[in-house]
Amino acid sequence: MTHTDQLRGIRTKPRREVLISGASIAGPALAFWLNRHGFAVTVVEKAGTLRDGGYPIDVRGTALEVVRRMGILPRLRDAHIDLRRLTFLDGDGSEVASVNPHTVTGGVAGQDLEVRRGDLTNALHTAVRDDVEFLFNDSIDTLDQSGHGVDVTFRGGSRRTFDMVFGADGLHSRTREFLFGPEEQFHRYLGYCFAGFTMRNTFGLSHELMMWNTPGRAAALYAVGDNDDVHAFLNFAHPEPPFDAFRSPDAQRDLVAAVFADAGWEVPGMLAAMHDADDLFFDGVSQIRMPRWSSGRVALVGDAAYAPSFLTGQGSSLALVGAYMLADSLAERDHAAGFAAYDRRTREFVTVNQEQVGEGDATLFPTTSRALEQRNDMLRNLSAMPSAEGRPAHSALTLPA
Ligand SMILES: Cc1cc2nc3c(=O)[nH]c(=O)nc-3n(C[C@H](O)[C@H](O)[C@H](O)COP(=O)(O)OP(=O)(O)OC[C@H]3O[C@@H](n4cnc5c(N)ncnc54)[C@H](O)[C@@H]3O)c2cc1C
């Protein structure tokens, strides 16, 4: 039987209709694979369009095989940022060490990808947009599982019934809240907050990242190419989540400005740019850890279910692998058996990647002078080392055929 015959065979079965909330990484990847398995897929996204550009994200290990099977690996290779240097600076702006990025991230030179988040989202969307219904500028208002499917009302006013619904709506997932209640139960705050925004590249930086540190504070400038803009990050230790700041951009700017008030290097200029930035993104650094990822006919995928935090650099890879495993688990099973298989076959990979925090990444942001000294010694030694071989956690799952 040819592949086309197989597809035709699958397509003659009644198509199960499903809804995915969120069109970033997990959502379109899940849409792609569910469509391949014969599902009729609708994706609802609260934003008006796909968001392009954006900060750099990594695709590594098992996730590379997911994008290869989707046929988008060549396109992503073209979009690869090719970061060439990480330079660490002391409080007075003097250089501590300049290292090959892979020695710090555990990436593999020539294999792993680093692309802008928008480039990945665009590639995923392009791969699936002709086969899947996308509803932008809308979102789920209510979910009711009391009947034989999931009755959904949309913010835009329409009502529809689906066989299953998936939450791919990120760290602060509303789908998760519908199913399981408040985020606090699953939120593991890692003790830092960060602000990210773009600013003019007046520094002459190209394909490189510069990071300034004092205990508990880091300021980074990340030039993804030779463009006119750089990504700026201000990361700082904050023992308790600043709940007031989460609700107000003005409070966020005030908090960041107060924390970095006496900072040197380029930080004063960064604070001025933050003040005027129209793309400021502020959040706590946290993970989502849940004992179950589904309830009834609704399941979660990506950051909504198991955000690992940017300290692991594995959020996008978990979203891609999780989407693949969820769709594969449902291909020949009903929702209950499929969701159980998804959990059984994916959880260990998720856990081992979430536990990467502390193995080199969180140590990039030491909170005491002594820990900062130790980190700097480690970086000076790293600068003499060749590129790493990759962390086992990144490839700790072999995809089913
Ligand atoms: C500053 C920063 C740096 C990062 N660096 C890295 C890195 O180096 N490497 C890495 O792998 N990962 C990194 N990450 C994490 C990575 O971005 C996420 O893990 C990844 O985007 C998760 O994808 P997702 O599709 O699950 O969720 P998201 O990308 O969060 O997407 C959720 C989508 O759902 C939509 N949505 C939200 N609510 C609703 C709703 N109610 N209805 C409909 N739609 C909704 C949103 O608009 C969005 O499109 C970083 C994250 C940040 C913030």
The ligand as an SDF file (V2000), in Angstrom:
LIG
                    3D

 53 58  0  0  0  0  0  0  0  0999 V2000
   11.9740   35.8410   26.6910 C   0  0  0  0  0  0  0  0  0  0  0  0
   11.8170   34.3850   26.4080 C   0  0  0  0  0  0  0  0  0  0  0  0
   12.9090   33.6690   25.9330 C   0  0  0  0  0  0  0  0  0  0  0  0
   12.7610   32.3330   25.6180 C   0  0  0  0  0  0  0  0  0  0  0  0
   13.8480   31.6460   25.1550 N   0  0  0  0  0  0  0  0  0  0  0  0
   13.6990   30.3680   24.7740 C   0  0  0  0  0  0  0  0  0  0  0  0
   14.7890   29.6400   24.2300 C   0  0  0  0  0  0  0  0  0  0  0  0
   15.8950   30.1230   24.1030 O   0  0  0  0  0  0  0  0  0  0  0  0
   14.5650   28.3640   23.8290 N   0  0  0  0  0  0  0  0  0  0  0  0
   13.3340   27.7780   23.9290 C   0  0  0  0  0  0  0  0  0  0  0  0
   13.1650   26.6400   23.4940 O   0  0  0  0  0  0  0  0  0  0  0  0
   12.3010   28.4220   24.4820 N   0  0  0  0  0  0  0  0  0  0  0  0
   12.4470   29.7020   24.9040 C   0  0  0  0  0  0  0  0  0  0  0  0
   11.3900   30.3620   25.4450 N   0  0  0  0  0  0  0  0  0  0  0  0
   10.1430   29.6360   25.6840 C   0  0  0  0  0  0  0  0  0  0  0  0
    9.3200   29.4640   24.4450 C   0  0  0  0  0  0  0  0  0  0  0  0
    8.9870   30.7010   23.8880 O   0  0  0  0  0  0  0  0  0  0  0  0
    8.0460   28.7150   24.8340 C   0  0  0  0  0  0  0  0  0  0  0  0
    8.3800   27.5740   25.5660 O   0  0  0  0  0  0  0  0  0  0  0  0
    7.2900   28.2980   23.6060 C   0  0  0  0  0  0  0  0  0  0  0  0
    6.9200   29.4530   22.8920 O   0  0  0  0  0  0  0  0  0  0  0  0
    6.0400   27.4960   24.0070 C   0  0  0  0  0  0  0  0  0  0  0  0
    5.1770   27.4170   22.9050 O   0  0  0  0  0  0  0  0  0  0  0  0
    3.6200   27.2500   23.1380 P   0  0  0  0  0  0  0  0  0  0  0  0
    3.0390   27.1880   21.7570 O   0  0  0  0  0  0  0  0  0  0  0  0
    3.3490   26.1400   24.0810 O   0  0  0  0  0  0  0  0  0  0  0  0
    3.1300   28.5690   23.8910 O   0  0  0  0  0  0  0  0  0  0  0  0
    3.2690   30.0960   23.5000 P   0  0  0  0  0  0  0  0  0  0  0  0
    4.3940   30.3360   22.5820 O   0  0  0  0  0  0  0  0  0  0  0  0
    3.2100   30.8680   24.7560 O   0  0  0  0  0  0  0  0  0  0  0  0
    1.9370   30.3830   22.6520 O   0  0  0  0  0  0  0  0  0  0  0  0
    0.6650   30.4500   23.1910 C   0  0  0  0  0  0  0  0  0  0  0  0
   -0.2810   30.9870   22.1130 C   0  0  0  0  0  0  0  0  0  0  0  0
   -1.6090   30.9420   22.5900 O   0  0  0  0  0  0  0  0  0  0  0  0
   -2.2200   32.1990   22.3690 C   0  0  0  0  0  0  0  0  0  0  0  0
   -3.2310   32.3550   23.4070 N   0  0  0  0  0  0  0  0  0  0  0  0
   -3.0300   32.6420   24.7140 C   0  0  0  0  0  0  0  0  0  0  0  0
   -4.1990   32.6570   25.3740 N   0  0  0  0  0  0  0  0  0  0  0  0
   -5.1630   32.3650   24.4560 C   0  0  0  0  0  0  0  0  0  0  0  0
   -6.5740   32.2330   24.5330 C   0  0  0  0  0  0  0  0  0  0  0  0
   -7.2300   32.4080   25.6940 N   0  0  0  0  0  0  0  0  0  0  0  0
   -7.2490   31.9240   23.3980 N   0  0  0  0  0  0  0  0  0  0  0  0
   -6.5860   31.7590   22.2050 C   0  0  0  0  0  0  0  0  0  0  0  0
   -5.2470   31.8840   22.0810 N   0  0  0  0  0  0  0  0  0  0  0  0
   -4.5480   32.1700   23.1940 C   0  0  0  0  0  0  0  0  0  0  0  0
   -1.1000   33.1950   22.4340 C   0  0  0  0  0  0  0  0  0  0  0  0
   -1.4170   34.4050   21.7700 O   0  0  0  0  0  0  0  0  0  0  0  0
    0.0210   32.4240   21.7250 C   0  0  0  0  0  0  0  0  0  0  0  0
   -0.0490   32.5760   20.3370 O   0  0  0  0  0  0  0  0  0  0  0  0
   11.5100   31.6850   25.7960 C   0  0  0  0  0  0  0  0  0  0  0  0
   10.4120   32.3990   26.2730 C   0  0  0  0  0  0  0  0  0  0  0  0
   10.5580   33.7390   26.5830 C   0  0  0  0  0  0  0  0  0  0  0  0
    9.3570   34.4810   27.0760 C   0  0  0  0  0  0  0  0  0  0  0  0
  1  2  1  0
  2  3  1  0
  2 52  2  0
  3  4  2  0
  4  5  1  0
  4 50  1  0
  5  6  2  0
  6  7  1  0
  6 13  1  0
  7  8  2  0
  7  9  1  0
  9 10  1  0
 10 11  2  0
 10 12  1  0
 12 13  2  0
 13 14  1  0
 14 15  1  0
 14 50  1  0
 15 16  1  0
 16 17  1  0
 16 18  1  0
 18 19  1  0
 18 20  1  0
 20 21  1  0
 20 22  1  0
 22 23  1  0
 23 24  1  0
 24 25  2  0
 24 26  1  0
 24 27  1  0
 27 28  1  0
 28 29  2  0
 28 30  1  0
 28 31  1  0
 31 32  1  0
 32 33  1  0
 33 34  1  0
 33 48  1  0
 34 35  1  0
 35 36  1  0
 35 46  1  0
 36 37  1  0
 36 45  1  0
 37 38  2  0
 38 39  1  0
 39 40  1  0
 39 45  2  0
 40 41  1  0
 40 42  2  0
 42 43  1  0
 43 44  2  0
 44 45  1  0
 46 47  1  0
 46 48  1  0
 48 49  1  0
 50 51  2  0
 51 52  1  0
 52 53  1  0
M  END
$$$$
